[in-house]
Amino acid sequence: MSKDSKIIRPAFMDAVEAAANLKTDRQTVLQYIQEGKLKTFGGKSGNPFVRTADVDKLAEALGVLPTAEEEPPDPRAVQRSDPVRKIKLRIQQDAKWNELGESDMRLWAKEIDPVTFVSMRKVATEAISKLKLLIKIIDETANQSK
């Protein structure tokens, strides 16, 4: 970040935001933490907080410091686009399917209109496809770590 920047940034950021600032991924930030290049200050084990000034120093050392024309990444946009967060939230929501029984589903199907039925069927079919892919990736990853 340039010295004459007018943007006021928080003193700490999480590993997801640090990854965006360092133009890398969260795993690399966690590696930097293990190597002692960044120090943690609370947060979750997979997404700890690090000092913003330390991230800026590391960015400078790595040659990825934003130019005077560049803005640092918007933390809200970084969080929204984090694939780990997005998948975790979706799986948490999918876990709620266990709360519904067949009778609930049949009642729902009787109540929806034909247009909604077509679009909901398409959404459900696409969700099943994505979940099958996710299960395949989970299995592959589990097998690689054995």
mmCIF file of the C-alpha atoms, coordinates in Angstrom:
data_MODEL
# 
_entry.id   MODEL 
# 
loop_
_atom_site.group_PDB 
_atom_site.id 
_atom_site.type_symbol 
_atom_site.label_atom_id 
_atom_site.label_alt_id 
_atom_site.label_comp_id 
_atom_site.label_asym_id 
_atom_site.label_entity_id 
_atom_site.label_seq_id 
_atom_site.pdbx_PDB_ins_code 
_atom_site.Cartn_x 
_atom_site.Cartn_y 
_atom_site.Cartn_z 
_atom_site.occupancy 
_atom_site.B_iso_or_equiv 
_atom_site.pdbx_formal_charge 
_atom_site.auth_seq_id 
_atom_site.auth_comp_id 
_atom_site.auth_asym_id 
_atom_site.auth_atom_id 
_atom_site.pdbx_PDB_model_num 
ATOM 1   C CA . MET A 1 1   ? 0.000   0.000   0.000   1.00 0.00 ? 1   MET A CA 1 
ATOM 2   C CA . SER A 1 2   ? 1.363   3.467   -0.819  1.00 0.00 ? 2   SER A CA 1 
ATOM 3   C CA . LYS A 1 3   ? 2.401   5.672   2.073   1.00 0.00 ? 3   LYS A CA 1 
ATOM 4   C CA . ASP A 1 4   ? 0.137   8.553   1.001   1.00 0.00 ? 4   ASP A CA 1 
ATOM 5   C CA . SER A 1 5   ? -3.000  6.414   0.715   1.00 0.00 ? 5   SER A CA 1 
ATOM 6   C CA . LYS A 1 6   ? -6.075  7.931   2.359   1.00 0.00 ? 6   LYS A CA 1 
ATOM 7   C CA . ILE A 1 7   ? -7.809  4.588   2.961   1.00 0.00 ? 7   ILE A CA 1 
ATOM 8   C CA . ILE A 1 8   ? -8.059  3.683   6.621   1.00 0.00 ? 8   ILE A CA 1 
ATOM 9   C CA . ARG A 1 9   ? -7.784  -0.072  7.084   1.00 0.00 ? 9   ARG A CA 1 
ATOM 10  C CA . PRO A 1 10  ? -8.457  -2.157  10.178  1.00 0.00 ? 10  PRO A CA 1 
ATOM 11  C CA . ALA A 1 11  ? -5.479  -3.200  12.273  1.00 0.00 ? 11  ALA A CA 1 
ATOM 12  C CA . PHE A 1 12  ? -6.219  -6.888  11.634  1.00 0.00 ? 12  PHE A CA 1 
ATOM 13  C CA . MET A 1 13  ? -7.543  -9.009  8.773   1.00 0.00 ? 13  MET A CA 1 
ATOM 14  C CA . ASP A 1 14  ? -8.351  -12.682 8.423   1.00 0.00 ? 14  ASP A CA 1 
ATOM 15  C CA . ALA A 1 15  ? -6.382  -15.161 6.327   1.00 0.00 ? 15  ALA A CA 1 
ATOM 16  C CA . VAL A 1 16  ? -8.862  -14.910 3.444   1.00 0.00 ? 16  VAL A CA 1 
ATOM 17  C CA . GLU A 1 17  ? -8.357  -11.159 3.154   1.00 0.00 ? 17  GLU A CA 1 
ATOM 18  C CA . ALA A 1 18  ? -4.603  -11.561 3.684   1.00 0.00 ? 18  ALA A CA 1 
ATOM 19  C CA . ALA A 1 19  ? -4.545  -14.024 0.775   1.00 0.00 ? 19  ALA A CA 1 
ATOM 20  C CA . ALA A 1 20  ? -6.278  -11.488 -1.458  1.00 0.00 ? 20  ALA A CA 1 
ATOM 21  C CA . ASN A 1 21  ? -3.826  -8.785  -0.395  1.00 0.00 ? 21  ASN A CA 1 
ATOM 22  C CA . LEU A 1 22  ? -0.873  -11.117 -1.011  1.00 0.00 ? 22  LEU A CA 1 
ATOM 23  C CA . LYS A 1 23  ? -2.347  -12.284 -4.338  1.00 0.00 ? 23  LYS A CA 1 
ATOM 24  C CA . THR A 1 24  ? -2.293  -15.912 -3.247  1.00 0.00 ? 24  THR A CA 1 
ATOM 25  C CA . ASP A 1 25  ? -4.579  -18.436 -1.560  1.00 0.00 ? 25  ASP A CA 1 
ATOM 26  C CA . ARG A 1 26  ? -5.503  -19.135 2.050   1.00 0.00 ? 26  ARG A CA 1 
ATOM 27  C CA . GLN A 1 27  ? -3.283  -22.261 2.234   1.00 0.00 ? 27  GLN A CA 1 
ATOM 28  C CA . THR A 1 28  ? -0.230  -20.200 1.320   1.00 0.00 ? 28  THR A CA 1 
ATOM 29  C CA . VAL A 1 29  ? -1.107  -17.667 4.043   1.00 0.00 ? 29  VAL A CA 1 
ATOM 30  C CA . LEU A 1 30  ? -1.387  -20.532 6.549   1.00 0.00 ? 30  LEU A CA 1 
ATOM 31  C CA . GLN A 1 31  ? 2.043   -21.701 5.338   1.00 0.00 ? 31  GLN A CA 1 
ATOM 32  C CA . TYR A 1 32  ? 3.442   -18.189 5.903   1.00 0.00 ? 32  TYR A CA 1 
ATOM 33  C CA . ILE A 1 33  ? 2.052   -18.382 9.443   1.00 0.00 ? 33  ILE A CA 1 
ATOM 34  C CA . GLN A 1 34  ? 3.721   -21.774 10.035  1.00 0.00 ? 34  GLN A CA 1 
ATOM 35  C CA . GLU A 1 35  ? 6.991   -20.370 8.678   1.00 0.00 ? 35  GLU A CA 1 
ATOM 36  C CA . GLY A 1 36  ? 6.753   -17.420 11.072  1.00 0.00 ? 36  GLY A CA 1 
ATOM 37  C CA . LYS A 1 37  ? 6.358   -14.821 8.316   1.00 0.00 ? 37  LYS A CA 1 
ATOM 38  C CA . LEU A 1 38  ? 2.976   -13.817 9.801   1.00 0.00 ? 38  LEU A CA 1 
ATOM 39  C CA . LYS A 1 39  ? 1.811   -13.992 13.407  1.00 0.00 ? 39  LYS A CA 1 
ATOM 40  C CA . THR A 1 40  ? -1.769  -14.883 14.353  1.00 0.00 ? 40  THR A CA 1 
ATOM 41  C CA . PHE A 1 41  ? -3.996  -12.938 16.722  1.00 0.00 ? 41  PHE A CA 1 
ATOM 42  C CA . GLY A 1 42  ? -6.999  -15.161 17.419  1.00 0.00 ? 42  GLY A CA 1 
ATOM 43  C CA . GLY A 1 43  ? -9.650  -16.221 14.971  1.00 0.00 ? 43  GLY A CA 1 
ATOM 44  C CA . LYS A 1 44  ? -10.367 -19.720 13.693  1.00 0.00 ? 44  LYS A CA 1 
ATOM 45  C CA . SER A 1 45  ? -7.577  -22.219 13.063  1.00 0.00 ? 45  SER A CA 1 
ATOM 46  C CA . GLY A 1 46  ? -8.304  -22.335 9.327   1.00 0.00 ? 46  GLY A CA 1 
ATOM 47  C CA . ASN A 1 47  ? -8.869  -18.591 9.053   1.00 0.00 ? 47  ASN A CA 1 
ATOM 48  C CA . PRO A 1 48  ? -6.901  -16.756 11.772  1.00 0.00 ? 48  PRO A CA 1 
ATOM 49  C CA . PHE A 1 49  ? -6.456  -13.023 12.143  1.00 0.00 ? 49  PHE A CA 1 
ATOM 50  C CA . VAL A 1 50  ? -3.141  -11.438 11.195  1.00 0.00 ? 50  VAL A CA 1 
ATOM 51  C CA . ARG A 1 51  ? -1.904  -7.879  11.553  1.00 0.00 ? 51  ARG A CA 1 
ATOM 52  C CA . THR A 1 52  ? -2.596  -5.731  8.475   1.00 0.00 ? 52  THR A CA 1 
ATOM 53  C CA . ALA A 1 53  ? 0.788   -4.013  8.787   1.00 0.00 ? 53  ALA A CA 1 
ATOM 54  C CA . ASP A 1 54  ? 2.519   -7.424  8.771   1.00 0.00 ? 54  ASP A CA 1 
ATOM 55  C CA . VAL A 1 55  ? 0.626   -8.419  5.619   1.00 0.00 ? 55  VAL A CA 1 
ATOM 56  C CA . ASP A 1 56  ? 1.665   -5.142  3.976   1.00 0.00 ? 56  ASP A CA 1 
ATOM 57  C CA . LYS A 1 57  ? 5.333   -5.768  4.913   1.00 0.00 ? 57  LYS A CA 1 
ATOM 58  C CA . LEU A 1 58  ? 5.181   -9.307  3.538   1.00 0.00 ? 58  LEU A CA 1 
ATOM 59  C CA . ALA A 1 59  ? 3.476   -8.051  0.364   1.00 0.00 ? 59  ALA A CA 1 
ATOM 60  C CA . GLU A 1 60  ? 6.310   -5.579  -0.094  1.00 0.00 ? 60  GLU A CA 1 
ATOM 61  C CA . ALA A 1 61  ? 8.928   -8.313  0.458   1.00 0.00 ? 61  ALA A CA 1 
ATOM 62  C CA . LEU A 1 62  ? 7.138   -10.562 -2.048  1.00 0.00 ? 62  LEU A CA 1 
ATOM 63  C CA . GLY A 1 63  ? 6.813   -7.749  -4.576  1.00 0.00 ? 63  GLY A CA 1 
ATOM 64  C CA . VAL A 1 64  ? 3.009   -7.837  -4.616  1.00 0.00 ? 64  VAL A CA 1 
ATOM 65  C CA . LEU A 1 65  ? 2.347   -4.537  -2.857  1.00 0.00 ? 65  LEU A CA 1 
ATOM 66  C CA . PRO A 1 66  ? -0.432  -2.603  -4.651  1.00 0.00 ? 66  PRO A CA 1 
ATOM 67  C CA . THR A 1 67  ? 0.732   0.340   -6.741  1.00 0.00 ? 67  THR A CA 1 
ATOM 68  C CA . ALA A 1 68  ? -0.445  3.855   -5.929  1.00 0.00 ? 68  ALA A CA 1 
ATOM 69  C CA . GLU A 1 69  ? -3.259  3.448   -8.481  1.00 0.00 ? 69  GLU A CA 1 
ATOM 70  C CA . GLU A 1 70  ? -4.476  0.124   -7.051  1.00 0.00 ? 70  GLU A CA 1 
ATOM 71  C CA . GLU A 1 71  ? -6.902  -0.149  -4.175  1.00 0.00 ? 71  GLU A CA 1 
ATOM 72  C CA . PRO A 1 72  ? -6.477  -2.938  -1.642  1.00 0.00 ? 72  PRO A CA 1 
ATOM 73  C CA . PRO A 1 73  ? -9.099  -5.673  -2.046  1.00 0.00 ? 73  PRO A CA 1 
ATOM 74  C CA . ASP A 1 74  ? -12.514 -4.911  -0.541  1.00 0.00 ? 74  ASP A CA 1 
ATOM 75  C CA . PRO A 1 75  ? -12.835 -7.239  2.496   1.00 0.00 ? 75  PRO A CA 1 
ATOM 76  C CA . ARG A 1 76  ? -16.567 -7.785  1.897   1.00 0.00 ? 76  ARG A CA 1 
ATOM 77  C CA . ALA A 1 77  ? -16.005 -8.799  -1.716  1.00 0.00 ? 77  ALA A CA 1 
ATOM 78  C CA . VAL A 1 78  ? -13.125 -11.058 -0.689  1.00 0.00 ? 78  VAL A CA 1 
ATOM 79  C CA . GLN A 1 79  ? -15.289 -12.808 1.919   1.00 0.00 ? 79  GLN A CA 1 
ATOM 80  C CA . ARG A 1 80  ? -18.221 -13.218 -0.489  1.00 0.00 ? 80  ARG A CA 1 
ATOM 81  C CA . SER A 1 81  ? -16.015 -14.776 -3.159  1.00 0.00 ? 81  SER A CA 1 
ATOM 82  C CA . ASP A 1 82  ? -14.130 -17.154 -0.816  1.00 0.00 ? 82  ASP A CA 1 
ATOM 83  C CA . PRO A 1 83  ? -14.897 -20.662 -2.166  1.00 0.00 ? 83  PRO A CA 1 
ATOM 84  C CA . VAL A 1 84  ? -14.201 -22.348 1.191   1.00 0.00 ? 84  VAL A CA 1 
ATOM 85  C CA . ARG A 1 85  ? -16.761 -20.120 2.894   1.00 0.00 ? 85  ARG A CA 1 
ATOM 86  C CA . LYS A 1 86  ? -19.301 -20.500 0.081   1.00 0.00 ? 86  LYS A CA 1 
ATOM 87  C CA . ILE A 1 87  ? -19.157 -24.296 0.078   1.00 0.00 ? 87  ILE A CA 1 
ATOM 88  C CA . LYS A 1 88  ? -19.234 -24.500 3.876   1.00 0.00 ? 88  LYS A CA 1 
ATOM 89  C CA . LEU A 1 89  ? -22.374 -22.338 3.976   1.00 0.00 ? 89  LEU A CA 1 
ATOM 90  C CA . ARG A 1 90  ? -24.071 -24.398 1.278   1.00 0.00 ? 90  ARG A CA 1 
ATOM 91  C CA . ILE A 1 91  ? -23.295 -27.675 3.040   1.00 0.00 ? 91  ILE A CA 1 
ATOM 92  C CA . GLN A 1 92  ? -24.635 -26.234 6.303   1.00 0.00 ? 92  GLN A CA 1 
ATOM 93  C CA . GLN A 1 93  ? -27.859 -25.338 4.495   1.00 0.00 ? 93  GLN A CA 1 
ATOM 94  C CA . ASP A 1 94  ? -28.048 -28.754 2.809   1.00 0.00 ? 94  ASP A CA 1 
ATOM 95  C CA . ALA A 1 95  ? -27.768 -30.421 6.220   1.00 0.00 ? 95  ALA A CA 1 
ATOM 96  C CA . LYS A 1 96  ? -31.233 -29.035 6.934   1.00 0.00 ? 96  LYS A CA 1 
ATOM 97  C CA . TRP A 1 97  ? -32.753 -31.458 4.392   1.00 0.00 ? 97  TRP A CA 1 
ATOM 98  C CA . ASN A 1 98  ? -32.746 -33.968 7.258   1.00 0.00 ? 98  ASN A CA 1 
ATOM 99  C CA . GLU A 1 99  ? -35.462 -31.856 8.915   1.00 0.00 ? 99  GLU A CA 1 
ATOM 100 C CA . LEU A 1 100 ? -37.865 -32.599 6.039   1.00 0.00 ? 100 LEU A CA 1 
ATOM 101 C CA . GLY A 1 101 ? -39.725 -35.811 5.447   1.00 0.00 ? 101 GLY A CA 1 
ATOM 102 C CA . GLU A 1 102 ? -41.389 -37.224 2.379   1.00 0.00 ? 102 GLU A CA 1 
ATOM 103 C CA . SER A 1 103 ? -44.796 -35.917 3.507   1.00 0.00 ? 103 SER A CA 1 
ATOM 104 C CA . ASP A 1 104 ? -43.363 -32.367 3.681   1.00 0.00 ? 104 ASP A CA 1 
ATOM 105 C CA . MET A 1 105 ? -42.029 -32.686 0.154   1.00 0.00 ? 105 MET A CA 1 
ATOM 106 C CA . ARG A 1 106 ? -45.297 -34.056 -1.209  1.00 0.00 ? 106 ARG A CA 1 
ATOM 107 C CA . LEU A 1 107 ? -47.273 -31.242 0.417   1.00 0.00 ? 107 LEU A CA 1 
ATOM 108 C CA . TRP A 1 108 ? -44.871 -28.690 -1.043  1.00 0.00 ? 108 TRP A CA 1 
ATOM 109 C CA . ALA A 1 109 ? -45.169 -30.256 -4.525  1.00 0.00 ? 109 ALA A CA 1 
ATOM 110 C CA . LYS A 1 110 ? -48.982 -30.024 -4.378  1.00 0.00 ? 110 LYS A CA 1 
ATOM 111 C CA . GLU A 1 111 ? -48.846 -26.334 -3.463  1.00 0.00 ? 111 GLU A CA 1 
ATOM 112 C CA . ILE A 1 112 ? -46.490 -24.973 -6.120  1.00 0.00 ? 112 ILE A CA 1 
ATOM 113 C CA . ASP A 1 113 ? -47.565 -23.737 -9.521  1.00 0.00 ? 113 ASP A CA 1 
ATOM 114 C CA . PRO A 1 114 ? -46.432 -25.402 -12.789 1.00 0.00 ? 114 PRO A CA 1 
ATOM 115 C CA . VAL A 1 115 ? -43.883 -22.697 -13.648 1.00 0.00 ? 115 VAL A CA 1 
ATOM 116 C CA . THR A 1 116 ? -42.275 -22.938 -10.217 1.00 0.00 ? 116 THR A CA 1 
ATOM 117 C CA . PHE A 1 117 ? -42.299 -26.733 -10.470 1.00 0.00 ? 117 PHE A CA 1 
ATOM 118 C CA . VAL A 1 118 ? -40.213 -26.650 -13.671 1.00 0.00 ? 118 VAL A CA 1 
ATOM 119 C CA . SER A 1 119 ? -37.690 -24.180 -12.276 1.00 0.00 ? 119 SER A CA 1 
ATOM 120 C CA . MET A 1 120 ? -37.420 -25.974 -8.896  1.00 0.00 ? 120 MET A CA 1 
ATOM 121 C CA . ARG A 1 121 ? -36.852 -29.302 -10.647 1.00 0.00 ? 121 ARG A CA 1 
ATOM 122 C CA . LYS A 1 122 ? -34.050 -27.735 -12.684 1.00 0.00 ? 122 LYS A CA 1 
ATOM 123 C CA . VAL A 1 123 ? -32.465 -26.212 -9.557  1.00 0.00 ? 123 VAL A CA 1 
ATOM 124 C CA . ALA A 1 124 ? -32.711 -29.533 -7.662  1.00 0.00 ? 124 ALA A CA 1 
ATOM 125 C CA . THR A 1 125 ? -31.194 -31.450 -10.594 1.00 0.00 ? 125 THR A CA 1 
ATOM 126 C CA . GLU A 1 126 ? -28.286 -28.987 -10.841 1.00 0.00 ? 126 GLU A CA 1 
ATOM 127 C CA . ALA A 1 127 ? -27.771 -29.168 -7.062  1.00 0.00 ? 127 ALA A CA 1 
ATOM 128 C CA . ILE A 1 128 ? -27.614 -32.969 -7.176  1.00 0.00 ? 128 ILE A CA 1 
ATOM 129 C CA . SER A 1 129 ? -25.036 -32.765 -9.967  1.00 0.00 ? 129 SER A CA 1 
ATOM 130 C CA . LYS A 1 130 ? -22.865 -30.326 -7.993  1.00 0.00 ? 130 LYS A CA 1 
ATOM 131 C CA . LEU A 1 131 ? -23.192 -32.400 -4.805  1.00 0.00 ? 131 LEU A CA 1 
ATOM 132 C CA . LYS A 1 132 ? -22.129 -35.560 -6.672  1.00 0.00 ? 132 LYS A CA 1 
ATOM 133 C CA . LEU A 1 133 ? -19.075 -33.681 -7.941  1.00 0.00 ? 133 LEU A CA 1 
ATOM 134 C CA . LEU A 1 134 ? -18.323 -32.419 -4.428  1.00 0.00 ? 134 LEU A CA 1 
ATOM 135 C CA . ILE A 1 135 ? -18.519 -35.975 -3.029  1.00 0.00 ? 135 ILE A CA 1 
ATOM 136 C CA . LYS A 1 136 ? -16.138 -37.143 -5.778  1.00 0.00 ? 136 LYS A CA 1 
ATOM 137 C CA . ILE A 1 137 ? -13.664 -34.351 -4.920  1.00 0.00 ? 137 ILE A CA 1 
ATOM 138 C CA . ILE A 1 138 ? -13.928 -35.080 -1.179  1.00 0.00 ? 138 ILE A CA 1 
ATOM 139 C CA . ASP A 1 139 ? -13.217 -38.785 -1.840  1.00 0.00 ? 139 ASP A CA 1 
ATOM 140 C CA . GLU A 1 140 ? -10.272 -37.972 -4.123  1.00 0.00 ? 140 GLU A CA 1 
ATOM 141 C CA . THR A 1 141 ? -8.816  -35.582 -1.564  1.00 0.00 ? 141 THR A CA 1 
ATOM 142 C CA . ALA A 1 142 ? -9.267  -38.107 1.258   1.00 0.00 ? 142 ALA A CA 1 
ATOM 143 C CA . ASN A 1 143 ? -7.510  -40.790 -0.819  1.00 0.00 ? 143 ASN A CA 1 
ATOM 144 C CA . GLN A 1 144 ? -4.604  -38.431 -1.613  1.00 0.00 ? 144 GLN A CA 1 
ATOM 145 C CA . SER A 1 145 ? -4.028  -37.669 2.064   1.00 0.00 ? 145 SER A CA 1 
ATOM 146 C CA . LYS A 1 146 ? -3.733  -41.376 3.018   1.00 0.00 ? 146 LYS A CA 1 
# 
